[in-house]
Amino acid sequence: MKQHASLLGVEFDAVTLDQAAQRCVDICLRSNNSHVVMTINASHLCMMRRDVALAHACSAADMTVADGMPVVWAIRASGQHMPERVAGIDLMEGLLRGAASNGLCVYFLGGHQQVVEKLVRVCEARFPQLKIAGFRNGYFGPDEHEIIVDEIRASGAHILFIGLPSPFKEVWSERYRDRLQVPVILGVGGSFDVLAGFIRRAPRLFQSLGLEWFWRLMMEPRKLWRRYLSTNSEFIWLAFREVVARRAYAARPEEAIAGSASVVRRDDRKVGTERRVADRRILVRRRSSVRDSQLPIPDRRRGIERRISERRARSANALKGIEVSA
């Protein structure tokens, strides 16, 4: 039975790295239909709130795994089960091993030309039995999309690795999944550069502590500091709200939870709104009546008469001034 967990509106498959890789291999062996696998991290969760196309693509994915310890920690803190982090690069390596062992063909799409060529040589050296159906760099325009899709479909690949940035790779995968006819489509972002040896991956200690993002920030500070600053702070706030809401719901399941505050039933909200409107109307009537009754009627009349006499006196003085000048 498949287990799932949810965070910020996204449903994750609660699987280990080995389980995710084996599930993908099983799909390749028994199905010809396309299945999209997505590795979602904190940055994706924040982007989905502003990018409708990305949110739709992720919701339509056949398998979604938690790529990032902050996501795993947030899911666990909310009381749900998530066995471990499934990083995109680790899942890619697992699928390369599985493909080599089961005679499956792979296709690489993305990266610079020298990167993808080096990646092919590295994979051939590490996995001698691996069948590479084809590869292509990630620099192409909209008018080439259809041609690339036809090339990939004609290659007979069982697994398509897409080394392109987000949200392009997720939206592109969902848009062309049916035409590609590749059993497993996996977006791996910058994993091509790491496996090809152009970028060094974070040490195991940083990975285990959930600080792989910090290592990348040290490697590419000018490129990543602004994005990480905004994304990390936004994710911490959003995840904190959801964790608080879920814990409150677990403590008081009779009440529905929305955001980080409990919300009463709809009927109760309607009654409460009507009560507040009625109270506000009463308060307005009271204030108007107080203003009208602040002075006795004789005092109000005397005030009016005084203002009239003052106005007449000013008019008379003005006329005298005109006569004198004349």
C-alpha positions in Angstrom: 0.0 0.0 0.0 1.4 3.4 -1.0 1.9 5.9 1.7 1.6 9.7 1.2 2.3 12.9 3.0 1.3 16.4 2.2 2.9 19.8 2.7 1.8 23.2 1.4 -0.8 21.6 -0.8 1.6 19.1 -2.5 1.2 15.4 -2.0 4.5 13.5 -1.6 5.1 9.8 -1.9 6.6 8.5 1.4 9.3 6.3 -0.1 12.9 5.6 0.4 15.5 6.2 -2.3 15.6 2.4 -3.1 11.8 2.2 -3.2 11.5 5.1 -5.6 14.2 3.8 -7.9 12.7 0.3 -8.0 9.2 1.7 -8.6 10.6 3.6 -11.6 12.3 0.4 -13.0 9.1 -1.6 -12.6 7.2 1.1 -14.5 9.7 0.8 -17.4 9.4 -3.0 -17.5 5.6 -3.2 -17.5 4.3 0.0 -19.1 4.7 2.0 -22.3 2.8 5.0 -21.0 4.7 8.1 -19.8 5.0 8.6 -16.1 6.4 11.9 -14.7 8.5 11.7 -11.5 9.3 15.0 -9.7 11.7 15.8 -7.0 10.3 18.7 -5.0 12.3 20.9 -2.7 11.6 24.1 -0.7 12.2 26.3 -3.7 9.6 24.5 -5.7 7.0 24.8 -3.0 7.5 28.5 -2.8 7.4 28.9 -6.6 4.2 27.0 -6.9 2.4 29.7 -5.0 3.1 32.2 -7.8 3.3 29.9 -10.8 0.1 28.2 -11.7 1.6 26.2 -14.5 4.2 24.7 -12.2 1.6 23.9 -9.6 -0.6 22.2 -12.2 2.4 20.2 -13.5 3.4 19.0 -10.0 -0.1 18.0 -9.1 -0.3 15.9 -12.3 2.9 14.1 -11.6 2.7 10.3 -11.1 5.3 10.3 -8.3 6.6 13.1 -6.2 9.5 12.7 -3.8 10.9 15.1 -1.1 14.2 16.5 -2.4 15.6 18.4 0.6 15.9 17.9 4.3 13.9 21.1 5.1 10.9 19.5 3.4 11.4 16.2 5.2 11.7 18.0 8.6 8.6 20.0 8.0 6.6 16.9 7.0 7.8 15.1 10.1 7.2 18.1 12.4 3.6 18.1 11.2 3.2 14.5 12.5 3.4 12.7 9.1 5.7 9.9 8.0 8.6 10.6 5.6 11.3 7.9 5.7 14.1 9.9 4.1 15.1 12.5 1.6 15.2 11.4 -2.1 17.6 13.8 -3.9 17.3 14.1 -7.6 20.9 13.2 -8.2 20.7 10.2 -6.0 17.6 9.0 -7.7 19.2 9.5 -11.1 22.2 7.4 -10.1 19.8 4.7 -8.8 18.0 4.7 -12.1 21.2 4.5 -14.1 22.2 1.4 -12.1 18.7 -0.1 -12.5 18.7 0.6 -16.2 22.1 -1.0 -16.7 20.9 -4.1 -14.8 17.7 -4.5 -16.7 18.7 -3.5 -20.2 16.8 -0.2 -20.3 17.7 2.7 -22.5 18.2 6.2 -21.2 18.2 9.7 -22.9 19.9 12.8 -21.6 18.3 16.2 -22.3 19.9 19.4 -21.0 23.1 21.2 -20.0 25.8 22.7 -22.1 27.1 20.6 -25.0 30.4 19.8 -23.3 28.6 18.9 -20.1 26.2 16.4 -21.7 29.0 14.9 -23.7 31.2 14.5 -20.6 28.2 13.0 -18.8 27.7 10.3 -21.5 31.4 9.3 -21.2 31.2 9.2 -17.4 28.1 7.0 -17.4 29.6 4.7 -20.0 32.6 4.3 -17.7 30.6 3.8 -14.5 27.9 1.6 -16.0 29.4 -0.4 -18.9 26.1 -2.2 -19.6 24.1 1.0 -19.8 22.3 1.6 -23.1 22.3 5.3 -24.0 19.5 6.0 -26.6 20.7 9.6 -27.2 21.5 13.0 -25.8 21.0 16.6 -26.6 22.1 19.9 -24.9 19.5 22.1 -23.3 19.8 25.1 -25.6 16.9 25.2 -27.9 14.0 27.6 -28.8 10.3 27.1 -28.8 10.2 26.2 -32.5 12.4 23.2 -31.8 10.3 21.6 -29.1 8.3 19.4 -31.4 11.4 18.2 -33.2 13.1 17.3 -29.9 10.0 15.4 -28.8 10.0 13.4 -32.0 13.7 12.6 -31.6 13.2 11.3 -28.1 10.2 9.3 -29.0 12.0 7.7 -31.9 15.0 6.9 -29.8 13.1 4.2 -27.9 14.3 5.4 -24.5 12.8 4.0 -21.4 14.0 6.8 -19.1 14.4 10.5 -19.9 16.6 12.6 -17.7 15.9 16.3 -18.1 18.8 18.5 -16.8 17.0 21.9 -17.2 16.1 24.5 -14.6 12.8 24.9 -12.9 10.0 25.6 -13.6 10.7 24.9 -17.3 11.5 21.2 -16.9 8.4 20.4 -14.9 6.0 22.3 -17.2 7.7 20.9 -20.3 7.5 17.4 -19.0 3.8 17.7 -18.3 3.1 19.4 -21.6 4.7 16.7 -23.8 4.4 13.6 -21.6 1.9 11.9 -23.9 3.8 12.6 -27.1 7.1 11.5 -25.7 6.0 8.0 -24.9 8.8 7.5 -22.5 7.8 5.3 -19.5 9.7 7.4 -16.9 10.5 11.2 -17.2 12.6 12.6 -14.4 13.8 16.2 -14.1 17.1 16.4 -12.3 18.1 20.1 -12.7 21.8 20.6 -12.2 22.7 17.0 -11.7 24.3 16.8 -15.1 27.0 19.2 -14.0 27.7 17.3 -10.8 27.9 13.8 -12.3 30.0 15.1 -15.2 32.4 16.6 -12.7 32.0 20.2 -13.5 30.5 21.1 -10.0 31.5 19.4 -6.8 28.7 18.1 -4.7 28.4 18.9 -1.0 30.2 16.5 1.4 28.2 13.8 3.2 28.2 15.7 6.4 26.5 18.7 4.8 24.0 16.4 3.1 23.1 14.6 6.4 22.7 17.9 8.2 20.4 19.3 5.5 23.0 22.0 4.6 23.6 21.0 1.0 22.0 24.3 0.0 24.6 26.2 2.1 27.4 24.3 0.3 26.0 25.4 -3.0 25.8 28.9 -1.7 29.4 28.9 -0.8 30.3 27.5 -4.3 28.2 30.1 -6.2 27.5 33.0 -3.8 26.8 35.7 -6.5 24.4 33.4 -8.3 22.4 32.0 -5.4 22.5 34.3 -2.3 19.5 36.4 -3.3 17.4 33.4 -4.2 18.3 31.4 -1.1 17.7 34.4 1.2 14.2 35.0 -0.1 13.2 31.4 -0.7 14.5 30.0 2.6 12.8 32.7 4.7 9.5 32.3 2.8 9.6 28.5 3.2 10.3 28.7 6.9 7.3 30.9 7.5 5.0 28.9 5.3 6.1 25.6 6.8 5.8 26.9 10.4 2.3 28.0 9.8 1.3 24.6 8.4 3.0 22.7 11.2 1.2 24.8 13.8 -2.1 24.3 12.0 -1.7 20.5 11.8 -0.6 20.2 15.4 -3.6 22.3 16.5 -5.9 20.2 14.4 -4.4 17.0 16.0 -5.1 18.5 19.5 -8.6 19.6 18.6 -9.9 17.5 15.7 -13.4 18.8 16.2 -12.4 22.1 14.7 -11.2 22.7 11.1 -7.8 24.4 10.8 -7.0 27.0 8.1 -3.5 28.5 8.0 -2.1 28.7 11.5 -5.4 29.6 13.2 -8.5 27.5 14.0 -11.7 28.4 12.1 -15.1 27.5 13.4 -17.8 25.9 11.3 -19.4 27.8 8.4 -22.7 28.1 10.2 -20.9 29.5 13.3 -19.0 32.0 11.2 -22.3 33.2 9.6 -23.9 33.6 13.0 -20.8 35.4 14.3 -20.8 37.8 11.3 -24.5 38.6 11.8 -23.9 39.2 15.5 -21.0 41.6 14.7 -23.1 43.5 12.1 -26.0 43.9 14.5 -23.7 45.1 17.3 -22.1 47.6 14.9 -25.5 49.0 14.0 -26.5 49.4 17.6 -23.2 51.2 18.3 -23.8 53.6 15.4 -27.3 54.4 16.6 -26.0 55.0 20.2 -23.3 57.3 19.0 -25.7 59.4 16.9 -28.1 59.6 19.8 -25.4 60.7 22.1 -24.3 63.5 19.8 -27.8 64.7 19.5 -28.4 64.7 23.2 -25.1 66.2 24.3 -26.7 69.7 24.8 -30.1 70.7 26.1 -32.5 72.2 23.5 -32.4 75.7 25.1 -28.6 75.7 25.1 -28.5 74.7 21.4 -31.0 77.5 20.6 -28.9 80.1 22.4 -25.8 79.0 20.5 -27.6 79.4 17.2 -28.8 82.9 18.2 -25.3 83.9 19.3 -23.8 82.9 16.0 -26.5 84.8 14.1 -25.9 88.0 16.1 -22.1 87.7 15.5 -22.6 87.3 11.8 -24.9 90.5 11.7 -22.3 92.5 13.7 -19.5 91.6 11.2 -21.7 92.6 8.3 -22.5 96.0 10.0 -18.9 96.7 10.7 -18.1 96.0 7.0 -20.7 98.5 5.8 -19.3 101.2 8.1 -15.8 100.6 6.8 -17.2 101.1 3.2 -18.9 104.4 4.1 -15.8 105.8 5.8 -13.6 105.1 2.8 -16.1 106.7 0.5 
